[in-house]
Amino acid sequence: MKRLTALILVLATAFATAAFGAEPALQLEAKIPLGKVSGRIDHMAIDQKRNRLFVAELGNDTVGVIDLTERKVINVITGLKEPQGVGYVPSSDALYVANAGDGSVRIFKAGNYEPAGKIDLGSDADNIRVDAAANRVVVGYGNGALALIDSVTANKIGDIALKAHPEAFQLARSSARIFINVPQKKEIAVVDRTAGKQIASWPQSNGGNFPMALDEENQHVVAVFRNPPTLGVFSAREGASVANVDVCGDADDVFVDAKRHRVYVSCGSGFLDVFDTQGAAYRRIAHILTVSGARTALFVPELDRLLVAVRASAGEPAAIWVYRPTP
């Protein structure tokens, strides 16, 4: 079965190369085994100082710690409750883990992974973003809120109310805005984090807008919808539609590669889609086979690598697949 899966991957890569260009936009460089990890894998974060990757192993109630230099698991944090979001805070050298199972945010020392605190949010603690400039950690949770946590004191200092549970959200670098996918309401919400409230709503006709990224250079918000599978691009200033193109199914992460003017989308249907963002249109230049259910990823510009979380299946063990963008 493993040989058959490998052959299919080679053939699919060859097809993508022939269909989209002379050289694949992403080259599979390595597979890092996660060990006995079963079930769903959720989001990831990186400690760049130590070159370590944190993997939210939701189905295992664990967070795996990978040394990216040695390309191996060096620690496993246990005792969690369906971890979804992870975030590393350099200023306090702390790892934050959001748990869907009990609604808590667990805090660990990043040097030795010892517990350093716990914040109870109530329910469905999900995505995490770190606002390093403001010493804040922002966590989406519950039936509609962003929790604001002071990363110096590790205490919750406030909430920003939303109309329903937030999925992916992004903090703008060039303004005080936060853009949030709220799929239950078929909207992208816009929050002013200085005022601490929602200031705009961009209604959507498509549903299932889970992944989101910001193209800061072009002032675009990039959201991916599951129903139907489309990539939507919007003006960050007023929400006007810029582009709307087909994408792979069951998307869960999207990233902007500013160096190459590309967008990467990871999909549970078992594909990575790559889009060229130069010019007015977003043009798909690669459709790369992965594994069914491998829908979460992390692009690290400083490493120039796309890391894809592959859940265990009959043909593949749980692993992080490392892709090198080309050229």
SERO-4910 file (N, C-alpha, C, O; in steps of 0.05 Angstrom, whole numbers):
BEGIN
 pado doro    nc1    nc2    nc3   cac1   cac2   cac3    cc1    cc2    cc3    oc1    oc2    oc3
  Met    A     17    -24      0      0      0      0     17     25      0     11     45    -14
  Lys    A     39     25     16     57     48     17     69     53    -10     72     76    -19
  Arg    A     78     31    -24     90     34    -50     70     46    -70     77     63    -87
  Leu    A     45     36    -68     24     46    -86     18     76    -81     15     91   -100
  Thr    A     17     84    -56     13    112    -49     36    129    -59     31    151    -70
  Ala    A     60    120    -56     84    135    -66     83    138    -96     89    159   -107
  Leu    A     74    116   -110     73    117   -139     51    137   -148     56    153   -167
  Ile    A     29    137   -134      7    156   -141     17    185   -137     11    202   -153
  Leu    A     32    190   -115     43    216   -109     62    225   -131     61    248   -140
  Val    A     79    207   -141     98    214   -162     84    220   -188     90    240   -201
  Leu    A     64    204   -195     49    208   -219     33    234   -218     31    249   -238
  Ala    A     21    240   -194      6    265   -191     24    289   -194     16    309   -206
  Thr    A     48    287   -182     67    309   -184     75    314   -213     77    336   -222
  Ala    A     79    292   -228     87    294   -256     64    306   -272     69    322   -290
  Phe    A     40    299   -266     17    310   -280     15    340   -274     10    356   -293
  Ala    A     18    348   -249     17    376   -242     38    392   -256     34    414   -265
  Thr    A     62    380   -258     84    393   -272     78    398   -301     82    419   -312
  Ala    A     67    377   -314     60    379   -342     38    398   -347     37    413   -367
  Ala    A     19    399   -328     -5    415   -332      0    445   -326    -11    462   -339
  Phe    A     17    450   -306     19    477   -296     47    490   -302     49    514   -299
  Gly    A     67    475   -309     93    488   -314    115    468   -314    111    444   -308
  Ala    A    139    477   -320    162    459   -322    172    449   -295    184    428   -293
  Glu    A    167    464   -274    177    457   -248    155    461   -227    141    481   -227
  Pro    A    150    441   -210    129    443   -190    133    468   -172    156    474   -165
  Ala    A    112    482   -165    114    505   -148    123    498   -120    134    515   -106
  Leu    A    117    473   -111    125    464    -85    138    436    -88    127    418   -100
  Gln    A    162    433    -78    177    408    -79    176    395    -51    183    407    -31
  Leu    A    166    370    -50    166    355    -25    195    348    -17    209    334    -31
  Glu    A    203    359      6    231    357     14    236    336     35    257    322     36
  Ala    A    216    332     53    220    313     75    193    306     88    174    321     85
  Lys    A    193    283    102    170    276    118    180    271    146    197    254    151
  Ile    A    168    285    166    177    282    194    155    266    208    134    276    213
  Pro    A    161    241    216    141    225    230    133    237    257    150    247    272
  Leu    A    107    235    263     97    245    289     94    223    310     87    229    332
  Gly    A     99    198    302     96    176    321     67    167    322     53    169    302
  Lys    A     59    156    345     32    145    348     11    167    353      1    170    375
  Val    A      6    181    331    -14    203    332    -37    194    314    -34    189    290
  Ser    A    -61    193    326    -85    185    310   -105    207    310   -106    224    328
  Gly    A   -123    207    290   -144    226    289   -135    253    278   -114    255    266
  Arg    A   -152    272    282   -149    298    270   -125    313    281   -120    313    305
  Ile    A   -111    327    263    -89    346    271    -98    374    264   -109    378    242
  Asp    A    -95    392    282   -104    420    277    -80    438    272    -61    430    258
  His    A    -80    462    283    -62    483    274    -34    480    286    -29    464    304
  Met    A    -15    496    276     13    495    283     24    523    289     13    543    280
  Ala    A     46    524    303     60    549    308     90    543    310     98    519    313
  Ile    A    106    564    309    135    559    309    150    577    329    143    600    333
  Asp    A    169    565    342    189    579    359    214    582    342    230    564    340
  Gln    A    217    606    330    239    610    312    266    610    326    286    603    314
  Lys    A    266    619    351    292    620    365    304    592    367    328    589    364
  Arg    A    288    572    373    297    544    376    293    527    351    301    504    350
  Asn    A    280    539    331    272    524    307    256    500    313    261    478    304
  Arg    A    235    505    329    217    483    337    188    489    329    179    511    329
  Leu    A    175    467    320    148    469    311    129    456    331    135    435    342
  Phe    A    107    470    337     86    459    355     62    450    338     52    465    321
  Val    A     53    426    343     31    414    327      8    407    345     12    390    364
  Ala    A    -15    419    341    -39    413    357    -51    386    348    -64    385    327
  Glu    A    -46    365    363    -55    338    356    -82    334    369    -84    319    389
  Leu    A   -103    346    358   -129    347    371   -140    319    378   -149    315    400
  Gly    A   -138    300    359   -148    273    364   -134    258    386   -144    238    396
  Asn    A   -109    267    392    -92    253    412    -93    268    439    -82    257    459
  Asp    A   -105    292    440   -104    309    464    -75    316    472    -68    317    495
  Thr    A    -59    320    451    -30    326    456    -21    349    437    -34    355    417
  Val    A      2    360    444     16    378    426     44    366    422     59    362    441
  Gly    A     50    361    397     77    351    390     97    374    386     90    395    375
  Val    A    121    370    396    143    390    392    164    377    374    175    357    380
  Ile    A    169    390    352    187    380    332    212    398    329    209    423    327
  Asp    A    235    386    330    260    400    324    263    400    294    268    379    282
  Leu    A    260    423    281    261    425    252    289    422    241    292    415    217
  Thr    A    309    426    257    336    422    249    343    393    247    354    383    227
  Glu    A    335    378    268    340    349    268    317    334    254    320    310    248
  Arg    A    295    348    250    271    336    237    262    311    252    260    289    241
  Lys    A    256    316    278    245    294    294    229    306    318    234    329    326
  Val    A    211    290    329    196    297    352    214    296    377    228    276    381
  Ile    A    215    317    392    232    317    416    216    319    442    227    315    464
  Asn    A    190    324    440    174    326    464    144    324    457    136    331    434
  Val    A    128    314    475     99    313    471     86    324    497     91    313    519
  Ile    A     70    344    493     55    356    516     28    342    518     13    342    499
  Thr    A     23    329    541     -1    313    545    -20    327    564    -15    349    574
  Gly    A    -43    314    569    -63    324    588    -80    346    578    -92    361    593
  Leu    A    -81    350    551    -97    371    539   -125    361    532   -131    337    534
  Lys    A   -143    379    524   -170    372    517   -177    382    489   -187    405    486
  Glu    A   -171    366    469   -176    373    441   -163    400    433   -177    419    427
  Pro    A   -137    401    434   -123    426    427   -127    433    398   -124    416    380
  Gln    A   -134    458    393   -139    468    366   -118    489    358   -104    485    338
  Gly    A   -116    511    373    -98    532    366    -73    532    383    -74    525    407
  Val    A    -50    540    371    -25    542    386    -12    569    378    -14    577    355
  Gly    A      1    581    397     15    606    392     39    610    409     38    605    433
  Tyr    A     61    618    397     86    622    413     90    652    416     89    667    397
  Val    A     96    660    441    101    689    447    130    692    454    139    684    475
  Pro    A    146    705    436    175    707    440    182    724    465    201    717    479
  Ser    A    167    745    470    174    763    492    173    750    519    189    756    537
  Ser    A    155    731    523    153    717    549    162    688    546    162    673    565
  Asp    A    171    680    522    181    653    516    160    633    526    167    614    541
  Ala    A    135    636    517    113    619    527     98    608    503     95    621    482
  Leu    A     87    584    507     70    571    488     41    572    498     36    564    521
  Tyr    A     23    582    482     -6    583    488    -20    561    472    -16    559    448
  Val    A    -37    546    485    -52    524    472    -82    527    478    -90    528    502
  Ala    A    -98    530    457   -127    533    460   -141    506    458   -136    492    438
  Asn    A   -158    499    477   -170    473    478   -200    474    473   -215    488    487
  Ala    A   -209    460    453   -238    459    447   -254    444    467   -277    451    473
  Gly    A   -241    423    479   -256    405    496   -265    417    522   -287    411    531
  Asp    A   -249    435    534   -258    447    559   -257    478    558   -262    491    578
  Gly    A   -251    489    535   -252    518    532   -229    533    546   -231    557    550
  Ser    A   -208    519    552   -186    531    566   -163    539    548   -161    528    526
  Val    A   -147    558    557   -122    564    544   -100    557    564    -98    568    586
  Arg    A    -84    537    557    -62    528    574    -36    542    566    -31    546    542
  Ile    A    -20    550    585      5    564    580     28    547    590     27    536    612
  Phe    A     49    545    573     72    529    580     98    544    575     99    561    557
  Lys    A    118    539    592    144    551    587    156    537    563    158    513    561
  Ala    A    165    554    544    175    542    518    203    529    521    211    514    503
  Gly    A    217    535    542    243    523    546    242    494    554    257    477    545
  Asn    A    223    488    572    221    460    583    192    449    582    188    426    589
  Tyr    A    173    465    572    145    457    568    131    450    594    112    435    595
  Glu    A    140    462    616    126    459    641    102    478    642    103    500    630
  Pro    A     80    470    655     56    487    657     63    514    670     78    515    689
  Ala    A     51    535    659     56    562    669     31    578    674     32    602    680
  Gly    A      8    565    670    -17    580    675    -40    568    659    -36    552    641
  Lys    A    -64    576    666    -89    566    653   -110    588    654   -114    600    675
  Ile    A   -123    593    631   -144    613    630   -169    599    619   -169    588    598
  Asp    A   -191    600    635   -216    587    627   -233    607    612   -242    627    623
  Leu    A   -238    601    586   -255    618    570   -284    609    569   -301    624    562
  Gly    A   -289    584    575   -317    574    576   -323    552    556   -332    531    564
  Ser    A   -318    557    530   -323    536    511   -308    541    485   -303    564    477
  Asp    A   -301    519    471   -291    519    444   -269    540    439   -271    556    420
  Ala    A   -248    539    455   -225    557    450   -212    547    424   -206    523    421
  Asp    A   -206    565    406   -199    556    378   -173    570    369   -152    565    380
  Asn    A   -175    587    348   -152    599    336   -138    619    355   -151    633    371
  Ile    A   -112    621    352    -95    639    368    -79    657    350    -68    647    330
  Arg    A    -78    682    356    -59    701    342    -44    717    363    -55    724    384
  Val    A    -19    723    357     -2    738    376      2    766    365     12    769    343
  Asp    A     -5    786    381      0    814    375     24    822    391     22    833    413
  Ala    A     48    818    380     73    822    394     77    852    402     87    858    423
  Ala    A     69    870    384     73    898    389     57    908    413     66    926    428
  Ala    A     33    896    417     16    905    439     17    887    464      3    890    483
  Asn    A     35    867    463     37    847    484      9    834    490      0    833    513
  Arg    A     -4    825    468    -30    812    470    -30    785    456    -16    781    436
  Val    A    -45    767    467    -52    742    454    -82    743    450    -98    748    468
  Val    A    -91    738    425   -119    739    418   -129    711    412   -116    697    396
  Val    A   -151    703    424   -162    676    421   -191    677    414   -207    690    427
  Gly    A   -199    663    392   -227    661    385   -239    639    401   -227    618    404
  Tyr    A   -264    643    410   -277    622    426   -307    625    428   -318    646    419
  Gly    A   -320    605    439   -348    606    446   -367    611    423   -362    605    400
  Asn    A   -390    623    430   -411    629    411   -407    656    396   -424    664    381
  Gly    A   -384    668    401   -378    693    387   -362    713    403   -373    732    413
  Ala    A   -335    708    405   -318    728    419   -289    723    413   -281    701    406
  Leu    A   -274    745    415   -245    744    415   -236    751    443   -242    773    453
  Ala    A   -222    733    456   -211    739    483   -184    753    480   -167    745    463
  Leu    A   -180    774    496   -155    789    496   -139    782    521   -149    785    543
  Ile    A   -115    772    517    -98    763    540    -73    779    540    -59    782    520
  Asp    A    -66    790    564    -41    804    567    -19    784    569    -18    768    587
  Ser    A      0    785    550     21    764    549     43    769    570     60    752    575
  Val    A     43    792    583     62    798    605     52    785    631     68    772    645
  Thr    A     27    789    637     16    779    662      2    752    658     -4    738    678
  Ala    A     -3    744    633    -17    719    626    -45    719    638    -55    698    648
  Asn    A    -58    742    638    -86    745    647   -104    755    625    -96    771    609
  Lys    A   -129    746    625   -149    756    607   -156    784    615   -162    789    638
  Ile    A   -156    803    595   -162    831    602   -187    841    587   -195    864    592
  Gly    A   -199    824    571   -223    834    557   -233    815    536   -220    795    529
  Asp    A   -257    822    525   -269    808    503   -278    827    481   -284    850    487
  Ile    A   -278    818    457   -291    832    435   -313    815    424   -308    792    415
  Ala    A   -338    824    426   -361    808    419   -364    806    389   -359    825    374
  Leu    A   -373    782    380   -379    777    352   -407    764    350   -419    757    371
  Lys    A   -417    760    326   -444    750    322   -446    720    325   -467    709    330
  Ala    A   -424    705    321   -423    676    323   -393    668    326   -375    685    327
  His    A   -389    642    328   -362    632    333   -343    640    311   -349    637    288
  Pro    A   -320    651    319   -300    659    299   -282    635    290   -274    619    307
  Glu    A   -277    634    265   -258    614    255   -232    630    250   -224    645    268
  Ala    A   -218    626    228   -192    640    224   -196    670    225   -216    681    215
  Phe    A   -176    683    237   -176    713    237   -147    722    235   -129    707    242
  Gln    A   -144    747    226   -117    758    222   -116    786    232   -135    802    230
  Leu    A    -93    793    244    -88    820    255    -72    836    234    -50    828    226
  Ala    A    -83    858    225    -69    874    205    -45    887    218    -46    896    241
  Arg    A    -23    889    203      1    902    213      0    932    208     11    948    223
  Ser    A    -14    940    187    -14    968    179    -37    985    192    -39   1009    187
  Ser    A    -54    972    208    -76    986    220    -84    971    246    -72    950    253
  Ala    A   -104    981    260   -113    968    284   -135    948    279   -149    939    298
  Arg    A   -139    940    254   -162    923    247   -155    893    250   -132    884    247
  Ile    A   -176    878    257   -175    849    257   -197    840    238   -220    850    239
  Phe    A   -190    822    220   -210    811    201   -216    782    209   -198    766    215
  Ile    A   -242    775    211   -250    750    223   -270    736    205   -290    748    196
  Asn    A   -265    710    200   -285    693    186   -306    684    206   -300    673    227
  Val    A   -332    690    200   -354    681    217   -373    665    199   -393    675    190
  Pro    A   -366    639    194   -382    624    174   -411    619    182   -428    618    164
  Gln    A   -417    617    208   -445    613    215   -463    637    206   -487    633    202
  Lys    A   -452    660    204   -467    684    195   -461    691    166   -470    711    156
  Lys    A   -444    675    152   -436    680    125   -426    709    122   -435    724    106
  Glu    A   -407    715    139   -395    742    138   -366    742    145   -356    723    157
  Ile    A   -352    763    136   -326    770    146   -330    794    164   -339    815    155
  Ala    A   -323    792    190   -326    813    209   -300    830    210   -279    819    207
  Val    A   -303    856    214   -280    873    217   -282    886    245   -302    898    252
  Val    A   -260    884    260   -259    894    287   -237    915    289   -216    912    277
  Asp    A   -243    936    304   -222    956    312   -212    947    339   -226    949    359
  Arg    A   -187    938    340   -177    928    366   -170    950    385   -167    945    409
  Thr    A   -168    975    376   -164    997    394   -190   1004    408   -191   1008    433
  Ala    A   -212   1005    393   -238   1010    404   -250    986    417   -268    988    435
  Gly    A   -241    962    410   -250    938    422   -278    930    414   -293    919    430
  Lys    A   -285    935    388   -312    927    379   -312    923    349   -294    932    334
  Gln    A   -333    909    340   -336    904    311   -346    930    298   -364    944    308
  Ile    A   -333    937    275   -340    962    262   -352    958    234   -362    977    222
  Ala    A   -350    933    224   -361    928    197   -367    899    194   -356    881    207
  Ser    A   -385    893    175   -392    865    168   -393    864    137   -407    880    124
  Trp    A   -379    844    126   -380    840     97   -396    814     92   -385    792     94
  Pro    A   -421    816     84   -438    792     79   -427    777     55   -417    788     36
  Gln    A   -430    750     57   -420    733     35   -442    715     25   -459    706     40
  Ser    A   -442    709     -1   -462    691    -12   -452    662     -9   -469    644     -7
  Asn    A   -426    657    -10   -415    630     -6   -413    624     24   -413    642     41
  Gly    A   -412    598     31   -410    590     59   -385    575     65   -369    568     48
  Gly    A   -381    571     91   -358    556    100   -331    570     97   -311    558     90
  Asn    A   -331    596    103   -306    612    101   -290    607    127   -293    621    147
  Phe    A   -272    587    126   -256    580    149   -228    592    147   -220    607    165
  Pro    A   -211    586    126   -184    598    126   -184    627    118   -201    636    103
  Met    A   -163    641    127   -160    669    120   -130    677    121   -115    667    138
  Ala    A   -122    695    103    -95    706    104    -97    735     95   -117    743     83
  Leu    A    -77    751    101    -75    779     92    -52    783     73    -30    774     78
  Asp    A    -58    796     51    -37    805     32    -33    834     38    -46    852     27
  Glu    A    -14    839     56     -9    866     66      1    885     44     -6    909     44
  Glu    A     17    874     26     28    891      5      6    903    -13      8    926    -20
  Asn    A    -13    887    -20    -35    896    -37    -60    904    -22    -80    911    -35
  Gln    A    -59    902      4    -82    909     21   -107    892     13   -129    902      8
  His    A   -102    865     12   -123    846      6   -128    827     29   -109    819     43
  Val    A   -153    820     34   -161    799     52   -167    774     35   -184    776     16
  Val    A   -154    752     40   -158    727     25   -173    707     43   -163    699     63
  Ala    A   -197    700     35   -213    680     49   -220    657     31   -225    661      7
  Val    A   -220    633     42   -227    609     26   -253    598     37   -256    594     61
  Phe    A   -271    592     18   -297    582     24   -299    552     17   -287    543     -2
  Arg    A   -315    537     33   -318    509     27   -344    503     11   -346    482     -2
  Asn    A   -363    521     12   -389    516     -1   -398    539    -19   -409    559     -9
  Pro    A   -392    538    -45   -375    519    -59   -346    526    -55   -340    548    -45
  Pro    A   -327    507    -62   -299    513    -58   -288    535    -75   -284    532    -99
  Thr    A   -285    558    -63   -275    582    -77   -255    598    -60   -257    597    -36
  Leu    A   -237    611    -74   -219    630    -61   -229    658    -67   -230    666    -90
  Gly    A   -235    673    -46   -245    700    -49   -225    720    -39   -212    717    -18
  Val    A   -221    741    -55   -202    762    -48   -217    788    -46   -233    795    -64
  Phe    A   -212    804    -25   -228    828    -19   -209    851    -12   -187    847     -1
  Ser    A   -218    875    -19   -203    898    -11   -204    901     19   -226    901     31
  Ala    A   -181    904     32   -181    907     61   -192    934     70   -199    937     94
  Arg    A   -195    953     52   -205    979     59   -236    980     62   -246    991     81
  Glu    A   -250    968     42   -279    969     43   -293    943     38   -318    942     38
  Gly    A   -278    921     33   -291    895     30   -300    889      2   -313    868     -3
  Ala    A   -294    906    -18   -302    901    -45   -288    876    -56   -264    871    -50
  Ser    A   -302    861    -72   -291    836    -84   -270    843   -105   -274    860   -122
  Val    A   -247    830   -103   -225    833   -121   -222    809   -140   -217    813   -164
  Ala    A   -226    785   -130   -224    761   -146   -240    739   -133   -245    739   -108
  Asn    A   -249    720   -149   -264    697   -139   -258    673   -158   -267    673   -181
  Val    A   -243    653   -148   -234    631   -166   -238    604   -152   -240    603   -127
  Asp    A   -240    583   -168   -243    556   -157   -218    548   -142   -196    556   -148
  Val    A   -223    530   -122   -201    521   -105   -207    492    -96   -230    483   -100
  Cys    A   -187    478    -86   -191    451    -76   -211    450    -53   -216    471    -40
  Gly    A   -223    427    -47   -244    425    -28   -235    421      1   -213    411      6
  Asp    A   -252    429     20   -247    425     48   -222    439     57   -205    428     72
  Ala    A   -219    464     49   -195    480     56   -195    488     86   -217    493     97
  Asp    A   -172    488     98   -170    496    126   -148    516    132   -147    527    154
  Asp    A   -130    520    113   -109    540    117   -101    553     90   -103    540     69
  Val    A    -94    579     92    -85    593     68    -63    613     77    -64    624     99
  Phe    A    -43    616     59    -20    633     66    -11    649     42    -14    640     19
  Val    A      0    672     47     11    690     26     41    688     27     54    692     47
  Asp    A     53    681      4     82    681      0     88    708    -14     87    710    -38
  Ala    A     95    728      2    100    755     -9    125    756    -27    126    771    -46
  Lys    A    144    739    -22    168    738    -38    163    730    -67    174    741    -85
  Arg    A    145    711    -70    139    700    -97    112    710   -108    104    702   -130
  His    A     98    726    -93     71    735   -101     53    711   -106     41    709   -128
  Arg    A     52    694    -86     35    670    -88     17    667    -64     21    679    -43
  Val    A     -3    650    -68    -20    641    -46    -20    611    -45    -23    598    -66
  Tyr    A    -17    599    -21    -18    570    -17    -43    563     -1    -49    576     19
  Val    A    -58    543    -11    -82    533      3    -79    504      8    -73    488    -10
  Ser    A    -84    495     33    -83    466     40   -111    456     44   -127    469     58
  Cys    A   -117    433     33   -145    423     32   -148    395     41   -131    378     36
  Gly    A   -169    389     56   -175    363     66   -182    343     44   -182    319     48
  Ser    A   -188    353     20   -193    336     -3   -168    322    -12   -169    303    -29
  Gly    A   -145    330     -2   -119    317     -8   -103    332    -29    -89    319    -45
  Phe    A   -105    358    -29    -89    374    -48    -79    400    -36    -89    410    -16
  Leu    A    -57    410    -48    -48    437    -43    -52    452    -69    -44    443    -91
  Asp    A    -65    476    -67    -68    493    -90    -49    517    -88    -46    528    -66
  Val    A    -37    525   -110    -18    548   -110    -29    568   -131    -35    560   -154
  Phe    A    -31    593   -123    -41    614   -140    -20    635   -144     -6    643   -125
  Asp    A    -18    645   -169     -1    668   -175    -18    693   -171    -40    695   -183
  Thr    A     -9    712   -155    -25    735   -148    -16    760   -163    -26    782   -158
  Gln    A      2    757   -182     11    781   -197    -10    789   -218    -22    772   -231
  Gly    A    -14    815   -221    -34    824   -239    -61    825   -226    -63    822   -201
  Ala    A    -82    830   -241   -109    833   -230   -121    807   -221   -137    807   -202
  Ala    A   -115    785   -235   -128    759   -229   -110    741   -212    -85    743   -213
  Tyr    A   -123    724   -197   -110    703   -182   -111    678   -199   -133    667   -204
  Arg    A    -88    668   -208    -87    646   -227    -75    621   -214    -53    622   -203
  Arg    A    -90    599   -215    -79    574   -203    -57    563   -221    -61    559   -245
  Ile    A    -33    558   -209    -10    549   -224     -2    521   -215     16    509   -228
  Ala    A    -14    510   -194     -7    482   -186    -30    471   -169    -43    485   -154
  His    A    -34    445   -172    -54    429   -158    -41    403   -150    -39    385   -166
  Ile    A    -30    402   -125    -11    382   -117    -24    361    -98    -36    369    -78
  Leu    A    -22    336   -105    -33    315    -89    -19    312    -62      6    312    -61
  Thr    A    -34    310    -40    -23    303    -14    -36    278     -3    -33    257    -15
  Val    A    -52    280     18    -66    257     29    -93    268     39    -95    290     50
  Ser    A   -114    252     35   -141    260     45   -140    266     74   -130    250     90
  Gly    A   -151    289     82   -152    297    110   -129    315    118   -128    326    140
  Ala    A   -109    318    100    -86    335    107    -93    364    100    -85    375     80
  Arg    A   -108    377    118   -119    403    111   -107    426    126   -112    449    119
  Thr    A    -90    421    146    -78    443    161    -48    445    153    -35    425    148
  Ala    A    -38    470    154    -11    475    145      0    500    159    -15    514    173
  Leu    A     25    505    154     38    530    164     60    538    145     78    522    139
  Phe    A     58    562    135     80    573    118     97    591    135     87    609    149
  Val    A    123    585    135    143    600    151    161    615    132    180    603    122
  Pro    A    156    641    127    173    656    108    203    656    115    220    655     97
  Glu    A    209    657    141    236    658    150    252    633    142    276    633    138
  Leu    A    238    610    141    250    585    133    245    579    104    258    562     92
  Asp    A    227    594     92    219    590     64    209    561     60    218    547     42
  Arg    A    192    553     78    181    526     77    150    526     83    141    542     99
  Leu    A    136    508     70    108    503     76    107    476     90    116    456     79
  Leu    A     95    475    114     94    451    130     65    442    130     47    457    138
  Val    A     60    417    122     33    406    120     29    383    140     45    365    141
  Ala    A      8    385    156      2    364    175    -14    342    162    -37    346    153
  Val    A     -3    318    161    -16    294    148    -25    275    170     -8    265    185
  Arg    A    -51    271    172    -61    253    193    -57    224    185    -53    218    161
  Ala    A    -56    206    204    -51    178    199    -74    166    183    -98    172    187
  Ser    A    -66    149    163    -86    135    147    -75    107    141    -53    100    150
  Ala    A    -90     92    125    -81     65    119    -55     65    103    -39     47    105
  Gly    A    -51     86     87    -27     87     70     -5    104     80     18    101     71
  Glu    A    -10    122    100     10    140    109      8    143    140    -13    146    151
  Pro    A     31    143    154     31    149    182     29    179    186     33    195    168
  Ala    A     21    187    210     19    216    217     47    228    214     67    218    224
  Ala    A     48    251    200     74    264    195     70    293    188     48    302    181
  Ile    A     92    308    189     93    335    177    108    333    151    132    325    151
  Trp    A     95    340    130    108    340    104    120    368     99    106    388    102
  Val    A    145    369     92    159    395     88    162    400     58    174    384     44
  Tyr    A    151    423     50    152    431     22    170    455     18    169    474     34
  Arg    A    187    455     -2    204    477     -9    192    491    -34    190    479    -55
  Pro    A    185    517    -32    175    531    -55    197    535    -76    220    538    -69
  Thr    A    189    534   -101    208    539   -123    196    559   -143    172    561   -144
  Pro    A    212    574   -158    241    575   -154    249    591   -130    272    595   -124
***
